[in-house]
Amino acid sequence: MVGIDSALDREAMARARALPEAPQRRERIWPVLGAACLLAASALTFATAMILAPPLTSEHVGHERGVK
């Protein structure tokens, strides 16, 4: 039986089959997790400061009491 000629390049096909088998490099999660924790802590700090800060007044307090 005679081999069937193919239009596909055998070397290119072997390389294409080997590509998915290459070991994948794992992504590190610690830098992302650290940044997320830092942003969450700063958001909570700013929210606490906004709640605990006294309200701003646009008028002088003595003006309301009739003090000259």
PyMOL Python script that loads the backbone (N, CA, C, O; Angstrom):
from pymol import cmd

cmd.read_pdbstr("""\
ATOM      1  N   MET A   1       0.838  -1.166   0.000  1.00  0.00           N
ATOM      2  CA  MET A   1       0.000   0.000   0.000  1.00  0.00           C
ATOM      3  C   MET A   1       0.887   1.234   0.000  1.00  0.00           C
ATOM      4  O   MET A   1       1.834   1.322   0.781  1.00  0.00           O
ATOM      5  N   VAL A   2       0.587   2.173  -0.860  1.00  0.00           N
ATOM      6  CA  VAL A   2       1.375   3.378  -1.023  1.00  0.00           C
ATOM      7  C   VAL A   2       0.881   4.426  -0.032  1.00  0.00           C
ATOM      8  O   VAL A   2      -0.325   4.566   0.169  1.00  0.00           O
ATOM      9  N   GLY A   3       1.824   5.183   0.606  1.00  0.00           N
ATOM     10  CA  GLY A   3       1.452   6.236   1.553  1.00  0.00           C
ATOM     11  C   GLY A   3       0.715   7.367   0.866  1.00  0.00           C
ATOM     12  O   GLY A   3       1.002   7.685  -0.288  1.00  0.00           O
ATOM     13  N   ILE A   4      -0.210   7.965   1.549  1.00  0.00           N
ATOM     14  CA  ILE A   4      -1.007   9.063   0.990  1.00  0.00           C
ATOM     15  C   ILE A   4      -0.235  10.361   1.176  1.00  0.00           C
ATOM     16  O   ILE A   4       0.220  10.677   2.275  1.00  0.00           O
ATOM     17  N   ASP A   5      -0.092  11.117   0.072  1.00  0.00           N
ATOM     18  CA  ASP A   5       0.555  12.426   0.158  1.00  0.00           C
ATOM     19  C   ASP A   5      -0.393  13.403   0.843  1.00  0.00           C
ATOM     20  O   ASP A   5      -1.605  13.376   0.629  1.00  0.00           O
ATOM     21  N   SER A   6       0.178  14.248   1.656  1.00  0.00           N
ATOM     22  CA  SER A   6      -0.637  15.215   2.390  1.00  0.00           C
ATOM     23  C   SER A   6      -0.116  16.615   2.124  1.00  0.00           C
ATOM     24  O   SER A   6       1.080  16.810   1.910  1.00  0.00           O
ATOM     25  N   ALA A   7      -1.012  17.586   2.136  1.00  0.00           N
ATOM     26  CA  ALA A   7      -0.625  18.980   1.946  1.00  0.00           C
ATOM     27  C   ALA A   7      -0.093  19.585   3.243  1.00  0.00           C
ATOM     28  O   ALA A   7       0.449  20.690   3.235  1.00  0.00           O
ATOM     29  N   LEU A   8      -0.244  18.874   4.347  1.00  0.00           N
ATOM     30  CA  LEU A   8       0.221  19.381   5.641  1.00  0.00           C
ATOM     31  C   LEU A   8       1.697  19.050   5.848  1.00  0.00           C
ATOM     32  O   LEU A   8       2.158  17.964   5.499  1.00  0.00           O
ATOM     33  N   ASP A   9       2.406  19.980   6.406  1.00  0.00           N
ATOM     34  CA  ASP A   9       3.826  19.784   6.705  1.00  0.00           C
ATOM     35  C   ASP A   9       3.940  18.983   8.005  1.00  0.00           C
ATOM     36  O   ASP A   9       3.371  19.364   9.028  1.00  0.00           O
ATOM     37  N   ARG A  10       4.674  17.880   7.955  1.00  0.00           N
ATOM     38  CA  ARG A  10       4.783  17.013   9.125  1.00  0.00           C
ATOM     39  C   ARG A  10       5.498  17.708  10.283  1.00  0.00           C
ATOM     40  O   ARG A  10       5.119  17.511  11.438  1.00  0.00           O
ATOM     41  N   GLU A  11       6.505  18.501  10.007  1.00  0.00           N
ATOM     42  CA  GLU A  11       7.241  19.192  11.075  1.00  0.00           C
ATOM     43  C   GLU A  11       6.360  20.262  11.736  1.00  0.00           C
ATOM     44  O   GLU A  11       6.386  20.440  12.954  1.00  0.00           O
ATOM     45  N   ALA A  12       5.590  20.962  10.916  1.00  0.00           N
ATOM     46  CA  ALA A  12       4.700  21.988  11.461  1.00  0.00           C
ATOM     47  C   ALA A  12       3.603  21.342  12.315  1.00  0.00           C
ATOM     48  O   ALA A  12       3.232  21.879  13.359  1.00  0.00           O
ATOM     49  N   MET A  13       3.093  20.205  11.878  1.00  0.00           N
ATOM     50  CA  MET A  13       2.071  19.515  12.654  1.00  0.00           C
ATOM     51  C   MET A  13       2.630  18.987  13.970  1.00  0.00           C
ATOM     52  O   MET A  13       1.951  19.028  14.996  1.00  0.00           O
ATOM     53  N   ALA A  14       3.855  18.493  13.943  1.00  0.00           N
ATOM     54  CA  ALA A  14       4.479  18.007  15.180  1.00  0.00           C
ATOM     55  C   ALA A  14       4.689  19.163  16.155  1.00  0.00           C
ATOM     56  O   ALA A  14       4.487  19.010  17.360  1.00  0.00           O
ATOM     57  N   ARG A  15       5.091  20.309  15.636  1.00  0.00           N
ATOM     58  CA  ARG A  15       5.288  21.492  16.496  1.00  0.00           C
ATOM     59  C   ARG A  15       3.951  21.971  17.061  1.00  0.00           C
ATOM     60  O   ARG A  15       3.878  22.351  18.230  1.00  0.00           O
ATOM     61  N   ALA A  16       2.903  21.957  16.254  1.00  0.00           N
ATOM     62  CA  ALA A  16       1.582  22.376  16.712  1.00  0.00           C
ATOM     63  C   ALA A  16       1.041  21.433  17.780  1.00  0.00           C
ATOM     64  O   ALA A  16       0.366  21.876  18.709  1.00  0.00           O
ATOM     65  N   ARG A  17       1.327  20.153  17.663  1.00  0.00           N
ATOM     66  CA  ARG A  17       0.882  19.194  18.682  1.00  0.00           C
ATOM     67  C   ARG A  17       1.653  19.359  19.979  1.00  0.00           C
ATOM     68  O   ARG A  17       1.119  19.094  21.056  1.00  0.00           O
ATOM     69  N   ALA A  18       2.894  19.793  19.889  1.00  0.00           N
ATOM     70  CA  ALA A  18       3.729  19.950  21.087  1.00  0.00           C
ATOM     71  C   ALA A  18       3.428  21.246  21.837  1.00  0.00           C
ATOM     72  O   ALA A  18       3.733  21.336  23.026  1.00  0.00           O
ATOM     73  N   LEU A  19       2.847  22.243  21.194  1.00  0.00           N
ATOM     74  CA  LEU A  19       2.594  23.529  21.853  1.00  0.00           C
ATOM     75  C   LEU A  19       1.654  23.427  23.049  1.00  0.00           C
ATOM     76  O   LEU A  19       1.984  23.976  24.100  1.00  0.00           O
ATOM     77  N   PRO A  20       0.510  22.766  22.956  1.00  0.00           N
ATOM     78  CA  PRO A  20      -0.368  22.696  24.134  1.00  0.00           C
ATOM     79  C   PRO A  20       0.232  21.900  25.285  1.00  0.00           C
ATOM     80  O   PRO A  20      -0.200  22.050  26.428  1.00  0.00           O
ATOM     81  N   GLU A  21       1.198  21.074  25.007  1.00  0.00           N
ATOM     82  CA  GLU A  21       1.794  20.242  26.042  1.00  0.00           C
ATOM     83  C   GLU A  21       2.876  20.969  26.822  1.00  0.00           C
ATOM     84  O   GLU A  21       3.392  20.436  27.805  1.00  0.00           O
ATOM     85  N   ALA A  22       3.226  22.171  26.401  1.00  0.00           N
ATOM     86  CA  ALA A  22       4.268  22.918  27.107  1.00  0.00           C
ATOM     87  C   ALA A  22       3.765  23.280  28.502  1.00  0.00           C
ATOM     88  O   ALA A  22       2.597  23.634  28.664  1.00  0.00           O
ATOM     89  N   PRO A  23       4.627  23.195  29.504  1.00  0.00           N
ATOM     90  CA  PRO A  23       4.189  23.523  30.867  1.00  0.00           C
ATOM     91  C   PRO A  23       3.801  24.999  30.979  1.00  0.00           C
ATOM     92  O   PRO A  23       4.522  25.885  30.520  1.00  0.00           O
ATOM     93  N   GLN A  24       2.671  25.235  31.585  1.00  0.00           N
ATOM     94  CA  GLN A  24       2.176  26.592  31.755  1.00  0.00           C
ATOM     95  C   GLN A  24       2.776  27.205  33.018  1.00  0.00           C
ATOM     96  O   GLN A  24       2.854  26.555  34.061  1.00  0.00           O
ATOM     97  N   ARG A  25       3.194  28.448  32.911  1.00  0.00           N
ATOM     98  CA  ARG A  25       3.736  29.146  34.066  1.00  0.00           C
ATOM     99  C   ARG A  25       2.578  29.645  34.920  1.00  0.00           C
ATOM    100  O   ARG A  25       1.664  30.298  34.417  1.00  0.00           O
ATOM    101  N   ARG A  26       2.619  29.342  36.197  1.00  0.00           N
ATOM    102  CA  ARG A  26       1.535  29.746  37.098  1.00  0.00           C
ATOM    103  C   ARG A  26       1.676  31.212  37.449  1.00  0.00           C
ATOM    104  O   ARG A  26       2.783  31.714  37.642  1.00  0.00           O
ATOM    105  N   GLU A  27       0.549  31.891  37.529  1.00  0.00           N
ATOM    106  CA  GLU A  27       0.556  33.294  37.915  1.00  0.00           C
ATOM    107  C   GLU A  27       0.585  33.389  39.437  1.00  0.00           C
ATOM    108  O   GLU A  27      -0.054  32.605  40.139  1.00  0.00           O
ATOM    109  N   ARG A  28       1.336  34.361  39.924  1.00  0.00           N
ATOM    110  CA  ARG A  28       1.407  34.549  41.366  1.00  0.00           C
ATOM    111  C   ARG A  28       0.205  35.371  41.822  1.00  0.00           C
ATOM    112  O   ARG A  28      -0.128  36.389  41.215  1.00  0.00           O
ATOM    113  N   ILE A  29      -0.441  34.921  42.895  1.00  0.00           N
ATOM    114  CA  ILE A  29      -1.637  35.580  43.383  1.00  0.00           C
ATOM    115  C   ILE A  29      -1.319  36.555  44.519  1.00  0.00           C
ATOM    116  O   ILE A  29      -2.120  37.452  44.784  1.00  0.00           O
ATOM    117  N   TRP A  30      -0.179  36.410  45.197  1.00  0.00           N
ATOM    118  CA  TRP A  30       0.111  37.228  46.377  1.00  0.00           C
ATOM    119  C   TRP A  30       0.218  38.720  46.077  1.00  0.00           C
ATOM    120  O   TRP A  30      -0.291  39.502  46.879  1.00  0.00           O
ATOM    121  N   PRO A  31       0.831  39.178  45.001  1.00  0.00           N
ATOM    122  CA  PRO A  31       0.847  40.631  44.753  1.00  0.00           C
ATOM    123  C   PRO A  31      -0.551  41.207  44.527  1.00  0.00           C
ATOM    124  O   PRO A  31      -0.850  42.313  44.977  1.00  0.00           O
ATOM    125  N   VAL A  32      -1.387  40.472  43.843  1.00  0.00           N
ATOM    126  CA  VAL A  32      -2.747  40.944  43.581  1.00  0.00           C
ATOM    127  C   VAL A  32      -3.551  40.949  44.878  1.00  0.00           C
ATOM    128  O   VAL A  32      -4.289  41.896  45.149  1.00  0.00           O
ATOM    129  N   LEU A  33      -3.410  39.910  45.667  1.00  0.00           N
ATOM    130  CA  LEU A  33      -4.117  39.824  46.939  1.00  0.00           C
ATOM    131  C   LEU A  33      -3.660  40.914  47.903  1.00  0.00           C
ATOM    132  O   LEU A  33      -4.477  41.495  48.618  1.00  0.00           O
ATOM    133  N   GLY A  34      -2.367  41.189  47.924  1.00  0.00           N
ATOM    134  CA  GLY A  34      -1.842  42.261  48.779  1.00  0.00           C
ATOM    135  C   GLY A  34      -2.368  43.625  48.372  1.00  0.00           C
ATOM    136  O   GLY A  34      -2.726  44.430  49.233  1.00  0.00           O
ATOM    137  N   ALA A  35      -2.420  43.897  47.089  1.00  0.00           N
ATOM    138  CA  ALA A  35      -2.940  45.177  46.605  1.00  0.00           C
ATOM    139  C   ALA A  35      -4.425  45.316  46.932  1.00  0.00           C
ATOM    140  O   ALA A  35      -4.875  46.396  47.316  1.00  0.00           O
ATOM    141  N   ALA A  36      -5.182  44.245  46.786  1.00  0.00           N
ATOM    142  CA  ALA A  36      -6.611  44.284  47.096  1.00  0.00           C
ATOM    143  C   ALA A  36      -6.840  44.532  48.582  1.00  0.00           C
ATOM    144  O   ALA A  36      -7.735  45.291  48.952  1.00  0.00           O
ATOM    145  N   CYS A  37      -6.045  43.903  49.429  1.00  0.00           N
ATOM    146  CA  CYS A  37      -6.175  44.112  50.877  1.00  0.00           C
ATOM    147  C   CYS A  37      -5.800  45.547  51.251  1.00  0.00           C
ATOM    148  O   CYS A  37      -6.458  46.157  52.094  1.00  0.00           O
ATOM    149  N   LEU A  38      -4.765  46.081  50.641  1.00  0.00           N
ATOM    150  CA  LEU A  38      -4.356  47.460  50.924  1.00  0.00           C
ATOM    151  C   LEU A  38      -5.451  48.443  50.504  1.00  0.00           C
ATOM    152  O   LEU A  38      -5.756  49.377  51.246  1.00  0.00           O
ATOM    153  N   LEU A  39      -6.040  48.245  49.333  1.00  0.00           N
ATOM    154  CA  LEU A  39      -7.119  49.128  48.882  1.00  0.00           C
ATOM    155  C   LEU A  39      -8.358  48.994  49.754  1.00  0.00           C
ATOM    156  O   LEU A  39      -9.030  49.990  50.021  1.00  0.00           O
ATOM    157  N   ALA A  40      -8.670  47.792  50.201  1.00  0.00           N
ATOM    158  CA  ALA A  40      -9.825  47.601  51.081  1.00  0.00           C
ATOM    159  C   ALA A  40      -9.599  48.275  52.429  1.00  0.00           C
ATOM    160  O   ALA A  40     -10.511  48.904  52.966  1.00  0.00           O
ATOM    161  N   ALA A  41      -8.392  48.152  52.979  1.00  0.00           N
ATOM    162  CA  ALA A  41      -8.095  48.791  54.263  1.00  0.00           C
ATOM    163  C   ALA A  41      -8.132  50.308  54.144  1.00  0.00           C
ATOM    164  O   ALA A  41      -8.636  50.984  55.041  1.00  0.00           O
ATOM    165  N   SER A  42      -7.610  50.849  53.058  1.00  0.00           N
ATOM    166  CA  SER A  42      -7.638  52.303  52.903  1.00  0.00           C
ATOM    167  C   SER A  42      -9.065  52.804  52.690  1.00  0.00           C
ATOM    168  O   SER A  42      -9.414  53.881  53.173  1.00  0.00           O
ATOM    169  N   ALA A  43      -9.890  52.047  51.980  1.00  0.00           N
ATOM    170  CA  ALA A  43     -11.291  52.442  51.793  1.00  0.00           C
ATOM    171  C   ALA A  43     -12.039  52.450  53.127  1.00  0.00           C
ATOM    172  O   ALA A  43     -12.829  53.355  53.395  1.00  0.00           O
ATOM    173  N   LEU A  44     -11.785  51.439  53.961  1.00  0.00           N
ATOM    174  CA  LEU A  44     -12.424  51.406  55.280  1.00  0.00           C
ATOM    175  C   LEU A  44     -11.932  52.550  56.163  1.00  0.00           C
ATOM    176  O   LEU A  44     -12.710  53.125  56.924  1.00  0.00           O
ATOM    177  N   THR A  45     -10.657  52.881  56.067  1.00  0.00           N
ATOM    178  CA  THR A  45     -10.109  53.985  56.852  1.00  0.00           C
ATOM    179  C   THR A  45     -10.734  55.308  56.434  1.00  0.00           C
ATOM    180  O   THR A  45     -11.125  56.102  57.289  1.00  0.00           O
ATOM    181  N   PHE A  46     -10.833  55.554  55.144  1.00  0.00           N
ATOM    182  CA  PHE A  46     -11.439  56.799  54.683  1.00  0.00           C
ATOM    183  C   PHE A  46     -12.931  56.857  55.020  1.00  0.00           C
ATOM    184  O   PHE A  46     -13.443  57.928  55.348  1.00  0.00           O
ATOM    185  N   ALA A  47     -13.632  55.730  54.946  1.00  0.00           N
ATOM    186  CA  ALA A  47     -15.048  55.707  55.312  1.00  0.00           C
ATOM    187  C   ALA A  47     -15.230  56.003  56.795  1.00  0.00           C
ATOM    188  O   ALA A  47     -16.145  56.736  57.171  1.00  0.00           O
ATOM    189  N   THR A  48     -14.370  55.440  57.640  1.00  0.00           N
ATOM    190  CA  THR A  48     -14.433  55.705  59.074  1.00  0.00           C
ATOM    191  C   THR A  48     -14.145  57.165  59.364  1.00  0.00           C
ATOM    192  O   THR A  48     -14.811  57.768  60.205  1.00  0.00           O
ATOM    193  N   ALA A  49     -13.172  57.742  58.690  1.00  0.00           N
ATOM    194  CA  ALA A  49     -12.848  59.153  58.885  1.00  0.00           C
ATOM    195  C   ALA A  49     -14.010  60.045  58.462  1.00  0.00           C
ATOM    196  O   ALA A  49     -14.277  61.058  59.108  1.00  0.00           O
ATOM    197  N   MET A  50     -14.697  59.684  57.395  1.00  0.00           N
ATOM    198  CA  MET A  50     -15.837  60.486  56.950  1.00  0.00           C
ATOM    199  C   MET A  50     -16.987  60.415  57.952  1.00  0.00           C
ATOM    200  O   MET A  50     -17.691  61.405  58.152  1.00  0.00           O
ATOM    201  N   ILE A  51     -17.182  59.268  58.576  1.00  0.00           N
ATOM    202  CA  ILE A  51     -18.270  59.118  59.542  1.00  0.00           C
ATOM    203  C   ILE A  51     -17.936  59.839  60.842  1.00  0.00           C
ATOM    204  O   ILE A  51     -18.804  60.487  61.428  1.00  0.00           O
ATOM    205  N   LEU A  52     -16.707  59.737  61.294  1.00  0.00           N
ATOM    206  CA  LEU A  52     -16.324  60.304  62.584  1.00  0.00           C
ATOM    207  C   LEU A  52     -15.985  61.788  62.515  1.00  0.00           C
ATOM    208  O   LEU A  52     -15.942  62.441  63.558  1.00  0.00           O
ATOM    209  N   ALA A  53     -15.748  62.334  61.361  1.00  0.00           N
ATOM    210  CA  ALA A  53     -15.372  63.750  61.246  1.00  0.00           C
ATOM    211  C   ALA A  53     -16.573  64.634  61.569  1.00  0.00           C
ATOM    212  O   ALA A  53     -17.705  64.315  61.204  1.00  0.00           O
ATOM    213  N   PRO A  54     -16.318  65.745  62.257  1.00  0.00           N
ATOM    214  CA  PRO A  54     -17.438  66.646  62.548  1.00  0.00           C
ATOM    215  C   PRO A  54     -17.908  67.324  61.258  1.00  0.00           C
ATOM    216  O   PRO A  54     -17.127  67.507  60.325  1.00  0.00           O
ATOM    217  N   PRO A  55     -19.184  67.692  61.217  1.00  0.00           N
ATOM    218  CA  PRO A  55     -19.695  68.338  60.007  1.00  0.00           C
ATOM    219  C   PRO A  55     -19.106  69.743  59.846  1.00  0.00           C
ATOM    220  O   PRO A  55     -18.803  70.419  60.829  1.00  0.00           O
ATOM    221  N   LEU A  56     -18.954  70.160  58.618  1.00  0.00           N
ATOM    222  CA  LEU A  56     -18.429  71.483  58.343  1.00  0.00           C
ATOM    223  C   LEU A  56     -19.565  72.500  58.405  1.00  0.00           C
ATOM    224  O   LEU A  56     -20.689  72.223  57.988  1.00  0.00           O
ATOM    225  N   THR A  57     -19.252  73.674  58.932  1.00  0.00           N
ATOM    226  CA  THR A  57     -20.250  74.743  58.964  1.00  0.00           C
ATOM    227  C   THR A  57     -19.796  75.852  58.039  1.00  0.00           C
ATOM    228  O   THR A  57     -18.606  76.159  57.971  1.00  0.00           O
ATOM    229  N   SER A  58     -20.731  76.452  57.331  1.00  0.00           N
ATOM    230  CA  SER A  58     -20.377  77.516  56.402  1.00  0.00           C
ATOM    231  C   SER A  58     -20.563  78.894  57.031  1.00  0.00           C
ATOM    232  O   SER A  58     -20.110  79.898  56.483  1.00  0.00           O
ATOM    233  N   GLU A  59     -21.229  78.937  58.181  1.00  0.00           N
ATOM    234  CA  GLU A  59     -21.436  80.212  58.869  1.00  0.00           C
ATOM    235  C   GLU A  59     -20.687  80.206  60.192  1.00  0.00           C
ATOM    236  O   GLU A  59     -20.339  79.152  60.724  1.00  0.00           O
ATOM    237  N   HIS A  60     -20.455  81.370  60.695  1.00  0.00           N
ATOM    238  CA  HIS A  60     -19.804  81.477  61.990  1.00  0.00           C
ATOM    239  C   HIS A  60     -20.805  81.102  63.069  1.00  0.00           C
ATOM    240  O   HIS A  60     -21.978  81.461  62.978  1.00  0.00           O
ATOM    241  N   VAL A  61     -20.356  80.389  64.082  1.00  0.00           N
ATOM    242  CA  VAL A  61     -21.248  79.905  65.129  1.00  0.00           C
ATOM    243  C   VAL A  61     -21.811  81.067  65.932  1.00  0.00           C
ATOM    244  O   VAL A  61     -22.969  81.011  66.345  1.00  0.00           O
ATOM    245  N   GLY A  62     -21.031  82.120  66.167  1.00  0.00           N
ATOM    246  CA  GLY A  62     -21.488  83.264  66.947  1.00  0.00           C
ATOM    247  C   GLY A  62     -22.589  84.018  66.262  1.00  0.00           C
ATOM    248  O   GLY A  62     -23.370  84.689  66.936  1.00  0.00           O
ATOM    249  N   HIS A  63     -22.693  83.943  64.953  1.00  0.00           N
ATOM    250  CA  HIS A  63     -23.742  84.646  64.216  1.00  0.00           C
ATOM    251  C   HIS A  63     -25.129  84.111  64.562  1.00  0.00           C
ATOM    252  O   HIS A  63     -26.090  84.879  64.605  1.00  0.00           O
ATOM    253  N   GLU A  64     -25.247  82.818  64.808  1.00  0.00           N
ATOM    254  CA  GLU A  64     -26.533  82.210  65.148  1.00  0.00           C
ATOM    255  C   GLU A  64     -26.992  82.606  66.555  1.00  0.00           C
ATOM    256  O   GLU A  64     -28.194  82.649  66.817  1.00  0.00           O
ATOM    257  N   ARG A  65     -26.056  82.897  67.462  1.00  0.00           N
ATOM    258  CA  ARG A  65     -26.402  83.226  68.839  1.00  0.00           C
ATOM    259  C   ARG A  65     -26.684  84.717  69.029  1.00  0.00           C
ATOM    260  O   ARG A  65     -27.106  85.136  70.108  1.00  0.00           O
ATOM    261  N   GLY A  66     -26.461  85.487  68.029  1.00  0.00           N
ATOM    262  CA  GLY A  66     -26.681  86.925  68.151  1.00  0.00           C
ATOM    263  C   GLY A  66     -25.513  87.668  68.745  1.00  0.00           C
ATOM    264  O   GLY A  66     -25.663  88.817  69.160  1.00  0.00           O
ATOM    265  N   VAL A  67     -24.348  87.041  68.797  1.00  0.00           N
ATOM    266  CA  VAL A  67     -23.155  87.683  69.352  1.00  0.00           C
ATOM    267  C   VAL A  67     -22.535  88.548  68.270  1.00  0.00           C
ATOM    268  O   VAL A  67     -22.398  88.124  67.123  1.00  0.00           O
ATOM    269  N   LYS A  68     -22.158  89.776  68.649  1.00  0.00           N
ATOM    270  CA  LYS A  68     -21.555  90.664  67.676  1.00  0.00           C
ATOM    271  C   LYS A  68     -20.063  90.588  67.705  1.00  0.00           C
ATOM    272  O   LYS A  68     -19.394  91.281  66.939  1.00  0.00           O
TER     273      LYS A  68
END
""", "prot")
cmd.dss("prot")
cmd.show_as("cartoon", "prot")
cmd.util.cbc("prot")
cmd.orient("prot")
